[in-house]
């Protein structure tokens, strides 16, 4: 079975990197759905969101509830569908692994 991981071609790290996120993100899309747990959101959330807004990029931040489960994925998809015109159903892209073996 083919397994694919796709990610942006850039990795941003360093002092004030979170505030500079918008500079690099503006070439990827006009809006973002930001998912992070409480720890990451407290650590860098405001900086990332402000960095996006400073480049006129709209975004919505949503809390990740800590477990990658079908229930959590479905919850986030429902929120995303309420905010976007087109949302692909990524559940069809899941390979055999933790998601298929985990609970929902």
DRENBA-94497 format. One record per atom (N, C-alpha, C, O): residue number from 1; residue in one letter; atom name; x, y, z. Coordinates in pm, 1 decimal. Each point is the difference from the previous one (the first is absolute). Layout:
   seq   type   atom         xx         yy         zz
   NUM      A     CA          X          Y          Z
...
END
This chain:
   seq   type   atom         xx         yy         zz
     1      X      N       84.7     -117.7        0.0
     1      X     CA      -84.7      117.7        0.0
     1      X      C       89.3      124.1        0.0
     1      X      O       98.4        7.5       73.5
     2      X      N     -134.0       87.0     -155.4
     2      X     CA       73.2      125.1       -9.7
     2      X      C      -31.4       88.2      119.9
     2      X      O     -116.6       19.7       34.3
     3      X      N      219.5       32.9       28.9
     3      X     CA      -17.2       94.0      110.7
     3      X      C       72.9      128.2      -36.7
     3      X      O      117.0       -3.8      -38.2
     4      X      N     -184.3      115.8       49.3
     4      X     CA       55.8      127.8      -42.4
     4      X      C      -15.5      102.1      111.7
     4      X      O     -105.1        8.9       63.5
     5      X      N      209.2       66.8      -40.6
     5      X     CA       -6.2      114.3       90.2
     5      X      C       34.8      122.3      -83.5
     5      X      O      102.9        2.6      -67.5
     6      X      N     -187.6       97.0       72.3
     6      X     CA       26.7      123.5      -72.2
     6      X      C        4.6      112.9      100.9
     6      X      O      -84.6        8.2       89.0
     7      X      N      181.6       77.3     -102.7
     7      X     CA       11.2      114.0       90.1
     7      X      C       56.5      117.8      -78.0
     7      X      O       55.6      -18.0     -108.4
     8      X      N      -69.3      136.7      162.4
     8      X     CA       60.7      115.4      -67.3
     8      X      C      150.2      -19.6      -16.6
     8      X      O       64.0      -69.3       79.1
     9      X      N      -10.0      129.9     -180.9
     9      X     CA      141.9      -15.7      -32.2
     9      X      C       90.8       81.2       91.6
     9      X      O      122.1       -5.0      -14.4
    10      X      N     -178.5       77.8      106.2
    10      X     CA       81.6       82.1       89.8
    10      X      C      -23.9      -39.4      144.8
    10      X      O     -110.4      -37.8       39.5
    11      X      N      216.1       47.7       37.2
    11      X     CA       -7.4      -21.4      144.8
    11      X      C       54.0      126.4       62.9
    11      X      O      113.6       38.9      -27.3
    12      X      N     -191.4       25.0      109.7
    12      X     CA       34.2      129.5       57.9
    12      X      C       31.6      -17.5      147.5
    12      X      O      -83.5      -48.8       76.1
    13      X      N      203.3       88.2      -35.2
    13      X     CA       40.3      -13.0      139.7
    13      X      C       95.3      112.8       34.3
    13      X      O       82.7       39.6      -82.1
    14      X      N      -94.2       11.5      202.7
    14      X     CA       91.2      103.1       46.3
    14      X      C      -72.9      105.8       80.0
    14      X      O     -121.4       -7.6       18.9
    15      X      N      196.5      107.1       28.2
    15      X     CA      -61.3      108.1       77.9
    15      X      C     -110.6       68.8      -80.5
    15      X      O       19.7       35.3     -116.3
    16      X      N     -133.2      -17.1      177.8
    16      X     CA     -114.4       67.8      -61.7
    16      X      C      -53.3      -70.9     -124.5
    16      X      O      -69.5       62.3      -80.3
    17      X      N      100.1     -189.8       62.4
    17      X     CA      -46.6      -73.6     -117.4
    17      X      C     -152.8       -0.9       -7.9
    17      X      O      -56.4       11.6     -108.9
    18      X      N       -9.8      -25.0      221.9
    18      X     CA     -146.3       -5.0       -0.3
    18      X      C      -60.1      128.9      -54.4
    18      X      O     -101.2       -3.7      -70.0
    19      X      N      162.4      117.5      101.4
    19      X     CA      -50.1      128.6      -48.5
    19      X      C       24.3       16.3     -149.5
    19      X      O      -70.0       77.3      -65.4
    20      X      N      167.8     -148.6       10.3
    20      X     CA       33.4       10.6     -141.6
    20      X      C      -75.8     -101.0      -85.5
    20      X      O       16.3       -2.8     -122.0
    21      X      N      -98.4      -79.2      184.7
    21      X     CA      -69.3     -105.6      -72.5
    21      X      C      -80.4       54.4     -117.5
    21      X      O       -0.4      -60.2     -107.4
    22      X      N      -66.8      171.6      125.9
    22      X     CA      -81.5       58.4     -106.0
    22      X      C       78.6       34.8     -124.0
    22      X      O      -51.5      -11.9     -111.1
    23      X      N      174.8       54.6      127.6
    23      X     CA       85.4       34.3     -114.3
    23      X      C       17.6     -120.0      -92.6
    23      X      O       -3.1       14.5     -122.2
    24      X      N       21.2     -130.0      179.0
    24      X     CA       20.9     -120.9      -79.5
    24      X      C     -131.8      -65.8      -40.0
    24      X      O       -9.0      -61.5     -106.3
    25      X      N      -91.1       74.0      189.3
    25      X     CA     -128.9      -64.1      -25.8
    25      X      C      -77.9       68.9     -111.4
    25      X      O      -83.2      -63.5      -64.9
    26      X      N      108.3      191.5       41.6
    26      X     CA      -79.1       74.3      -98.8
    26      X      C       11.7      -58.3     -140.1
    26      X      O      -88.3       21.6      -83.1
    27      X      N      194.8      -94.5       55.5
    27      X     CA       16.4      -61.2     -131.4
    27      X      C      -72.3     -134.3      -11.1
    27      X      O       -8.8      -57.0     -108.7
    28      X      N      -42.0        7.3      219.0
    28      X     CA      -67.4     -129.9        0.1
    28      X      C     -151.3       11.6      -14.7
    28      X      O      -61.6      -79.1      -71.4
    29      X      N        1.2      177.8      138.8
    29      X     CA     -146.0       13.3       -3.0
    29      X      C      -41.3      135.6       54.8
    29      X      O       80.8       71.5       59.2
    30      X      N     -208.0      -36.5      -79.6
    30      X     CA      -54.3      126.3       50.5
    30      X      C      -63.4      -15.6      137.5
    30      X      O      -28.4       99.2       67.2
    31      X      N        6.4     -222.4      -25.6
    31      X     CA      -58.4      -24.0      131.7
    31      X      C       49.6     -134.0       53.7
    31      X      O       37.0      -89.8      -75.6
    32      X      N      -37.3       79.3      208.3
    32      X     CA       51.1     -119.6       66.0
    32      X      C      -91.1      -42.1      113.5
    32      X      O      -63.6       83.0       65.0
    33      X      N       58.4     -212.1      -42.4
    33      X     CA      -68.8      -60.8      113.3
    33      X      C      110.7      -53.0       89.3
    33      X      O       63.9     -100.1      -32.2
    34      X      N      -41.3      166.5      143.3
    34      X     CA      111.9      -31.0       88.6
    34      X      C      -48.4      -93.6      110.3
    34      X      O      -95.0       31.3       71.7
    35      X      N      161.1     -146.7      -58.8
    35      X     CA      -36.8      -98.5      101.4
    35      X      C      118.7      -18.7       92.9
    35      X      O      110.5      -30.5      -44.9
    36      X      N     -133.0       48.8      174.6
    36      X     CA      107.8      -17.8       97.8
    36      X      C      -60.2      -37.2      135.0
    36      X      O     -114.4       33.6       30.4
    37      X      N      193.4     -103.2       49.1
    37      X     CA      -45.9      -31.4      135.3
    37      X      C       19.6      122.3       88.9
    37      X      O       57.9       99.7      -43.1
    38      X      N     -105.6     -107.0      166.1
    38      X     CA        7.8      114.8       90.7
    38      X      C      143.1       46.5       22.8
    38      X      O       25.8      120.4        2.5
    39      X      N       67.4     -213.5       14.1
    39      X     CA      139.1       36.2       26.8
    39      X      C       58.6       81.8     -114.7
    39      X      O       59.0      105.7       22.6
    40      X      N      -75.0     -154.3     -145.0
    40      X     CA       55.5       70.7     -115.8
    40      X      C      -71.6      132.5      -20.8
    40      X      O       63.6      100.2      -32.6
    41      X      N     -194.7      -98.3       50.9
    41      X     CA      -74.3      124.3      -19.2
    41      X      C       44.5      106.8       99.7
    41      X      O       13.9      116.8      -36.2
    42      X      N        8.5     -156.6      161.6
    42      X     CA       47.7       96.4       99.8
    42      X      C      141.6       45.8      -30.6
    42      X      O       34.2      116.0       22.7
    43      X      N       47.7     -205.8      -73.6
    43      X     CA      139.9       29.6      -28.2
    43      X      C       17.3       91.7     -120.9
    43      X      O       79.1       94.1        4.5
    44      X      N     -152.6     -121.0     -112.5
    44      X     CA       25.4       73.2     -124.0
    44      X      C     -124.9       43.4      -74.7
    44      X      O       11.0       65.5     -103.7
    45      X      N     -128.6      -99.6      152.5
    45      X     CA     -123.0       26.8      -72.6
    45      X      C      -21.4      144.4      -39.9
    45      X      O      -24.5       28.8     -117.1
    46      X      N       33.5       62.6      212.9
    46      X     CA      -22.1      141.4      -31.7
    46      X      C      100.9       51.2     -101.6
    46      X      O      -35.1       77.6      -89.0
    47      X      N      159.1     -120.3      101.5
    47      X     CA      103.8       45.0      -93.8
    47      X      C      -27.7      -50.2     -141.3
    47      X      O       13.7       75.0      -96.7
    48      X      N      -52.2     -200.7       84.8
    48      X     CA      -30.4      -55.6     -132.0
    48      X      C     -121.7       69.6      -60.1
    48      X      O        3.2       41.5     -115.8
    49      X      N     -109.9      -28.6      193.2
    49      X     CA     -121.6       63.3      -50.9
    49      X      C       24.7      145.9      -35.7
    49      X      O      -47.5       46.6     -103.6
    50      X      N      120.5       26.2      187.0
    50      X     CA       33.0      139.2      -30.8
    50      X      C       89.5        9.2     -123.1
    50      X      O      -13.7       92.3      -80.2
    51      X      N      105.7     -188.5       65.2
    51      X     CA       85.0       -3.4     -118.8
    51      X      C      -80.8      -20.7     -126.6
    51      X      O       29.6       59.7     -103.4
    52      X      N     -131.0     -143.6      111.0
    52      X     CA      -87.7      -20.4     -115.5
    52      X      C      -81.6      125.7      -28.2
    52      X      O       -7.7       45.4     -114.2
    53      X      N      -53.1       10.7      218.7
    53      X     CA      -81.7      120.2      -18.1
    53      X      C       81.6      117.0      -53.5
    53      X      O      -51.5       80.3      -77.8
    54      X      N      177.1      -69.4      117.9
    54      X     CA       83.0      112.2      -46.3
    54      X      C       28.0       -6.8     -150.0
    54      X      O       43.2       98.6      -59.8
    55      X      N      -67.4     -213.8       -0.6
    55      X     CA       15.8      -14.7     -144.8
    55      X      C     -135.8      -18.7      -68.2
    55      X      O       -9.2      -56.8     -108.9
    56      X      N      -95.4      105.6      175.3
    56      X     CA     -137.2       -5.1      -52.4
    56      X      C      -44.5     -141.4      -34.5
    56      X      O      -70.2      -21.6      -98.7
    57      X      N      111.2      -73.8      180.2
    57      X     CA      -40.0     -138.9      -17.5
    57      X      C     -104.1      -31.4      106.8
    57      X      O       24.9       17.6      119.2
    58      X      N     -140.8      -63.9     -162.6
    58      X     CA     -102.6      -35.2       97.9
    58      X      C       30.6     -137.8       58.0
    58      X      O       62.0      -84.3      -64.8
    59      X      N     -106.5       63.9      187.0
    59      X     CA       26.6     -128.3       64.1
    59      X      C     -101.1      -23.6      111.2
    59      X      O      -62.2       92.3       52.5
    60      X      N       48.8     -218.6      -19.5
    60      X     CA      -82.2      -41.2      113.3
    60      X      C       81.3     -101.1       78.2
    60      X      O       52.2      -95.5      -57.6
    61      X      N      -40.8      114.8      186.9
    61      X     CA       73.8      -92.8       85.6
    61      X      C      -98.6      -88.3       74.8
    61      X      O     -102.4       46.6       49.8
    62      X      N      134.6     -172.5      -43.1
    62      X     CA      -84.6      -95.3       70.6
    62      X      C       86.3      -89.1       87.6
    62      X      O      109.9      -39.9      -38.5
    63      X      N     -161.2        9.8      155.9
    63      X     CA       72.7      -83.4       96.4
    63      X      C       -3.5     -146.0      -42.4
    63      X      O     -106.1      -52.9      -33.1
    64      X      N      222.1      -12.5       34.1
    64      X     CA       10.4     -144.3      -20.6
    64      X      C      -20.0      -65.2      135.6
    64      X      O       65.2       37.9       97.3
    65      X      N     -154.1     -134.9      -90.0
    65      X     CA      -37.1      -59.6      128.0
    65      X      C       93.7     -109.4       49.5
    65      X      O      -31.3      -67.9       97.7
    66      X      N      144.1       49.9     -162.4
    66      X     CA      102.8      -87.1       55.0
    66      X      C        4.9     -143.0      -47.5
    66      X      O       98.5      -69.1       26.1
    67      X      N     -200.5       21.7      -94.8
    67      X     CA        3.6     -137.6      -49.5
    67      X      C      -40.9       -2.1     -146.3
    67      X      O     -106.9       49.4      -35.9
    68      X      N      191.1     -106.0      -47.7
    68      X     CA      -31.0      -10.1     -142.4
    68      X      C      -94.5     -118.2      -19.5
    68      X      O       43.2     -114.4      -13.9
    69      X      N     -170.8      143.9       13.2
    69      X     CA     -103.0     -103.0      -11.9
    69      X      C      -98.0       40.9     -109.1
    69      X      O       -0.4      114.9      -44.1
    70      X      N      -82.0     -208.7        0.9
    70      X     CA     -102.3       33.7      -98.9
    70      X      C      -92.6      109.2       53.9
    70      X      O      -39.7       89.7      -74.4
    71      X      N        5.9      -96.5      200.6
    71      X     CA      -88.1      101.0       59.5
    71      X      C       63.3      138.4       -6.9
    71      X      O      -67.8       97.5      -32.6
    72      X      N      195.6      -87.9       62.6
    72      X     CA       68.2      130.1       -4.0
    72      X      C       12.0       50.3     -143.4
    72      X      O      -21.2      118.4      -26.3
    73      X      N       54.8     -206.5      -65.3
    73      X     CA        8.3       39.6     -141.0
    73      X      C     -136.0       47.7      -48.5
    73      X      O       -8.6      103.8      -65.6
    74      X      N      -96.6     -176.6       96.1
    74      X     CA     -134.6       40.3      -41.9
    74      X      C      -40.5      133.0       61.3
    74      X      O      -65.1       80.8      -66.4
    75      X      N      101.7      -56.5      190.4
    75      X     CA      -30.5      127.6       66.9
    75      X      C       67.9      115.1      -73.4
    75      X      O      -62.4      102.7      -26.5
    76      X      N      190.0     -120.0       -6.0
    76      X     CA       74.3      105.6      -68.8
    76      X      C      -50.4       20.1     -142.9
    76      X      O       -7.3      113.3      -47.6
    77      X      N      -27.4     -221.7      -20.6
    77      X     CA      -56.0       11.7     -135.1
    77      X      C     -130.2       79.1        3.3
    77      X      O      -22.6       84.9      -86.2
    78      X      N      -63.1     -111.5      184.1
    78      X     CA     -127.9       71.8       10.2
    78      X      C       23.1      149.4       20.5
    78      X      O      -69.2       82.2      -60.1
    79      X      N      164.8      -47.0      143.7
    79      X     CA       31.7      141.3       22.6
    79      X      C       54.8       62.0     -127.3
    79      X      O      -39.2      110.3      -38.2
    80      X      N      129.1     -181.0      -27.0
    80      X     CA       60.8       50.5     -122.8
    80      X      C     -103.9       18.0     -109.8
    80      X      O        1.8      100.6      -70.9
    81      X      N      -91.5     -196.3       56.0
    81      X     CA     -104.1       10.8     -102.7
    81      X      C      -91.0      119.5       25.6
    81      X      O      -53.8       57.9      -94.4
    82      X      N       36.3      -20.9      219.0
    82      X     CA      -81.6      115.6       32.3
    82      X      C       67.8      132.1      -32.9
    82      X      O      -64.4      104.9        1.8
    83      X      N      193.4     -109.0      -31.8
    83      X     CA       76.2      121.9      -25.0
    83      X      C       55.4        9.1     -141.1
    83      X      O       49.4      105.7      -39.1
    84      X      N      -56.0     -212.8      -38.3
    84      X     CA       60.7       -2.4     -132.8
    84      X      C     -100.7      -48.5     -103.7
    84      X      O      -91.0      -76.8       31.0
    85      X      N      109.0      123.2     -154.9
    85      X     CA      -87.7      -42.4     -107.5
    85      X      C       31.8     -142.4      -45.1
    85      X      O      -90.8      -74.8      -36.3
    86      X      N      216.6       37.1       38.1
    86      X     CA       41.5     -131.6      -48.7
    86      X      C       93.7      -64.8      100.5
    86      X      O      104.3       56.5       33.2
    87      X      N     -139.9     -172.6       14.7
    87      X     CA       84.2      -75.1       93.4
    87      X      C        7.4     -143.2      -50.4
    87      X      O     -102.0      -68.9       -4.2
    88      X      N      221.6       22.3      -34.5
    88      X     CA       10.2     -139.4      -43.5
    88      X      C      -22.0      -94.2      117.8
    88      X      O       31.9       33.6      114.0
    89      X      N      -85.7     -149.7     -141.8
    89      X     CA      -20.2      -99.5      104.9
    89      X      C      128.5      -79.4       15.1
    89      X      O       22.6      -97.4      -71.7
    90      X      N       61.4      139.3      165.1
    90      X     CA      131.7      -59.3       17.7
    90      X      C       -6.2     -138.9       61.9
    90      X      O      100.3      -71.3        0.5
    91      X      N     -215.1       31.7       51.2
    91      X     CA       -9.9     -133.6       59.0
    91      X      C       28.1     -107.7     -103.0
    91      X      O       48.4     -107.8       34.5
    92      X      N      -78.1      135.7     -161.2
    92      X     CA       24.9      -99.2     -104.1
    92      X      C      148.5      -15.7      -28.1
    92      X      O       40.2      -95.8      -66.2
    93      X      N       41.8      187.5      114.9
    93      X     CA      144.0       -4.4      -22.8
    93      X      C       75.1      -73.4      110.1
    93      X      O      121.2      -19.0      -10.0
    94      X      N     -190.7      -22.1      113.7
    94      X     CA       67.6      -65.1      112.1
    94      X      C       50.4     -137.8      -40.6
    94      X      O      -73.0      -79.1      -59.7
    95      X      N      197.9       51.7       92.8
    95      X     CA       55.7     -132.2      -28.3
    95      X      C      -20.2      -89.4      120.9
    95      X      O      -46.9       45.3      104.4
    96      X      N       82.0     -171.3     -118.1
    96      X     CA      -12.3      -88.3      116.3
    96      X      C      102.9       42.1      102.5
    96      X      O      119.0        8.8      -30.2
    97      X      N     -163.2       16.3      147.7
    97      X     CA       87.6       47.8      105.9
    97      X      C      -81.7       30.9      122.6
    97      X      O     -103.0      -62.7       25.0
    98      X      N      148.6      158.7       50.7
    98      X     CA      -63.1       32.3      128.0
    98      X      C     -147.1       35.8      -15.4
    98      X      O      -81.7      -37.4       84.1
    99      X      N       46.6      109.7     -190.9
    99      X     CA     -139.0       42.3      -14.4
    99      X      C      -92.4     -119.3      -19.6
    99      X      O     -108.4       -4.1       58.3
   100      X      N      149.7      -93.7     -139.8
   100      X     CA      -86.4     -113.8      -24.3
   100      X      C       -2.7      -94.4      119.2
   100      X      O      -96.9      -73.3       20.1
   101      X      N      203.9       75.6       58.8
   101      X     CA        7.3      -88.9      114.3
   101      X      C      -54.9       64.5      126.8
   101      X      O      -39.2      -69.7       93.6
   102      X      N       36.4      203.4      -90.8
   102      X     CA      -42.7       71.8      119.8
   102      X      C     -150.4        0.9       15.2
   102      X      O      -74.8      -46.7      -85.8
   103      X      N       34.2      101.1      197.2
   103      X     CA     -143.9       10.4       25.9
   103      X      C      -52.2      130.0      -55.3
   103      X      O       77.7       92.1      -25.2
   104      X      N     -205.8      -82.6        6.0
   104      X     CA      -58.6      123.3      -51.0
   104      X      C      -75.9       73.3      106.0
   104      X      O      -55.8      106.5      -26.5
END
